[in-house]
Amino acid sequence: MRISCVLTARELDAVPADLIVFPDGVCREEIEEVQSSCPDAIIVAAIVENGRSRGVLLHGGQNRIDYLKVETDGRTVGSGDHQQNSVYELGDVCVHRCPDLHGR
């Protein structure tokens, strides 16, 4: 599996990645650009919506998780919801949220 961690869509090189990871707060346009140029890739990002950070995992043109950041981080307001499912499995690949600094 080839993984690319990028700040913008322009940073992707000619070799297609299987998993593309954006930082927290990326704009939707960057995600949409990568989604159209790499339709088979799994794309992981967090976008800001209404003052909250929403995790997205796009694959096959659909968001496969529904996740709001749990803790308030000084930039966005946390949901406080520790029961969210942030795991996506496909074949022998599993993508999940890493615990935050508080181990949650």
Protein Blocks (a to p, Z undefined) as FASTA:
>chain_A
ZZdddfbfklpcfbdcfbdcddehiafklmmmmmmmmmmbccdddddeehiacddddeeh
iafbdcddfbdghjaccehiakbccbdcehjaccdddddfkoZZ
